[in-house]
Every structure is written in C-alpha cells, then in structure tokens.
Amino acid sequence: MTAMFNDTTQALHVSYLVLSLPPRQKAPFRNMLIQLLEAIEFPTAAQERWLAELRGVAGPFDPDRLTMDEFRAQCAMVTDAARTRLPAPEYAAILARFGHGPEKLQGCKRLAVFARRSSGLTALTLLLEMTIRHYLSKEERAREDLTFRALGERHHVSKDKVFRAAKWMEQNFRSLENLALARLEPKFISHGLIGDRTACDSPEAVAA
C-alpha cells in the first residue's frame, strides 16, 4: 500500500491545512491543494516543498484517486491521533505549529501557560505574545511589531530577559514538537499514512 504522506510532519501540516477550510466538492484534489497552498501569503519551507510536488510529475501517491470525503477522513484521522494520543504540552505544540485560526491560538495559549513555569517570565499576556511570535515568520514578526525591544517596552521587561525567554521557548517548544512527532510516527505507519523508514533503511530493502 502506497503511503499518503512522506513523513509525520507532512501528514500533520497537510491535514490541519485541509481541515481548516471547507471542502470543495467539485475541485480535483490536486488542484484544490495547489490552490490552498498558493493562497498562503508567507509559505513555510514545508509548504513550498509540498506545492512543488503537487505541481510536478505525480508521485507514487496520487491524491486524485480519492474522493473529497475520503481524503478529508484520512486528514481527520491524523488530527484525531494528535488530539487523543499526545500529552497536553505536546498536543499544544502541534496545534501551535500546524494549526490554523482558533486552533493555532489555542495551542499558543496552552504553551504560554506551560512556559510560565520555567521560562523566567510569568506575565501570561507577554508569554502569549512571545509564543505567537515564535511561530511567525520573520516578515510577520516585523509586521506585527513583535521584536524583543517592542515586547519589552510594551510589558516593561528588559530586552535581555525577553531574549532569554525566547531562547527557552525555542529549545523547549522544539523539544515538545519532536517528542510528539516521535510518538505519532508508529501510529501513522501502522495505518499506512506514511511509509516505514526503518523498513526502507533495512539491508533487505536496500538489496531489493
């Protein structure tokens, strides 16, 4: 069976993206996904790679072979696994990284509470702004006036203290994301959503 996604990260990214928008019943899947990705103002590297794959020669998995409802059901399986199988801090990190709209904000709020314990800052409003900043691109940070200096001035905290808290977030939020990805990967493999990398790397697979 050919896997739907290349890896766990792509499975989460595409699933949250697809489910964040209403289904377009009359649009072929490949065209629909291309339109979704092209509409993003500041695409991430992962989004650009996925868009390039969809625009290029069809790979081993062809999204057009599924109906809209079937594809969305597979995406729902991915997001449900994150919701039901991850510890609360890891799930918050997944929502903040891959979610859209209210889901993304919910993840950021939960991470702000998580950061209150050990980041060196306790003001939740500041921590929420910093968490949102963490998941924005450089262009978006500048546009939203979320520089370290601006944050410090707004909340009457030194720039250095804001910087140290941001470094803490960078390290710990990434750790939560990696733990979540490692926890979800076996389930996604077992359901055929992604390929088994260990099988591909085995001597038998190489010999084949």
N, C-alpha and C positions, 0 to 999 in steps of 0.2 A: 504493500500500500504506500502510495506517494504522500509524503507529509505536506500539510498545507503551508507551513511556515518554515523558514530557515532555522530559526532558533527561538528561545523563550522570549528574548527581548522583542523580536519582530512580532511574535504572536500577541504579546501584550499591547504593543504600540498600535498595530492594525486593528485589533479587537476593540480597544477603547475608542479609537477614531471612528470606526464604522458604527458602533452603537451610540455614539454621541449625536448622530444625525438621523433624521427619519429615513426609512427605506425608500429607494427609488425603484419601484417595481418594474418600470418599463426600460430601465437602463441596463445594458450588459454590465456584468460585474467589473470587467477590466476597465471599461470606460468610466464607470462610477467611481472606482478607486482613484483613477487618474485625476478625475475632476475634484475629488476631495483633497488630494494632496496638492494639486496645483492652486487651490484656493487658500492654502496656508501662507500667511504673509512672511513668516520667518521659519522656514522648514529646518528641522534638525538634520544632522548627517544621516541618521537612520531613515528619516522620511525621504530624503533625496535619493538614497540607495534604492528604497522600495519603489519610488517613482521611476527611476531608471530601469529597473527590472520590468515593471509593467509596460513601459514604452518599448522595450526591446523585444527580442525574439522570445516567444513563450517558453518558459522553463518546464521542468517535469510536472509541476502543479499548475493547472490551468483553472483560474477562478471562474471562468465562464461555464465550466461543466456543472456548477451547482446553481440551484435557484437562489433567489434573494433570501427566502426564508431559511434555506439550508445553510447558506453562508453565515447569516446572522446568528443562527443557532450554534454554529461552531464558535463564533466570536463570544457568544454568551457563555459557552462552556469555559472559555478561557477566563473571562472576568469573574464568573462564579467561583472558579477554583481559587482565584486570588482572594476573594471575599471570605470564603469558608475555610480555607486551609492555612492561611497565614496568621501569625501572631499580630496583634493590633499595631505595633510600631512598624512592622514590615509591610503590612497592608497599607498603612498611611503613606509610606514611602512610594509604594507602587501607584497609589492614586495621585500623589503629587507629581510623579514623573510622567505617568502615561494618561492620566485622566484629563477630562475637558470640562470647562464650566464649573458647575456646582461640585462635581466630584473632585476636581483638582483642588478647589478651595477647601473642601472638607479634609482632604489629605494634608494640605498645608497647615490647617488649624490643628490637626492632631499632632503633627510634627512639631509645631510651635510649643505645645504643651510638653511634648517629650523633651525638647531642647531646654526647657526651663530647669530641668534637674541638674544639668552638668555643664551648660554652655558658658556660664559666667554671667548671664543676664537673666532677669526674672520678669521683666515687663512683657506681658503677652502681646500687646499691640506691636511693640518693637520686634519681638520674636516672629510674629506672623509676617510682618513686612519683610524681615530678613529671609524667612523661609520662602516666601513668594519670590523674592529676589534671586534666591539660589536656583530656582527652576526657570528663570527667564534667560533669554539670550542677552548678550552684551548690548545689542541695539535696544532691546526692550527695557533693560535696566536704565539706560541713559534717558530714554523717552519718559519713563515713569519717575525719574529723579530718585533712584534708589542707590545712589553712590554711598560709600561709607560715610563720607563727610555729611551728606544731606541727611542720612539716617541719624547720625549722631547729633546734629544740630536740632532736628525735629524732636528728638526724645531726650535731649540734654544728657547725652552719654559721650564719652571721649571716642574719637575716631579709632584709636588703638583698641579699645575694648570691643567696639563693633567688629573690627577686623579679626580679633581673636575668636570671637563668637562665630564669625563667618567661616573661619578655618575649621572650627569644631564641627560645624554643620557639614562642610564639605567632606570631612572624613567620616563622620558618623552616619549621615544620610546615605552616602555611597555604600557604606558597610551594610546598612539595612536593605538597600536595594539588592546587593549581591547575595545576601542571605535569602531573600525572597526568591530570586531567580533560581538559586540552587535548590530551594525547597520545591518549586513548581516544576522544574525540568523533568523529573521522573514521571510525574502525572501526565504531562503533555506528551512525553514519549509513549507512555502506555496507551494513550488514546489516539495515537497516530497524528497528533497535531504538529509535531516536529520530529525530525529524524533522530535516531540514536547515534550520537557522535562516537560513543565508545565502540559501537559495532563497526562503524566506518574506519576507526583507527586500529582495529584489531589486525593481527598478522593475516588471518583468513580473509578479511575484507580487502586488504592490500593485495594479497596474492590473486584474489578474484579479479 
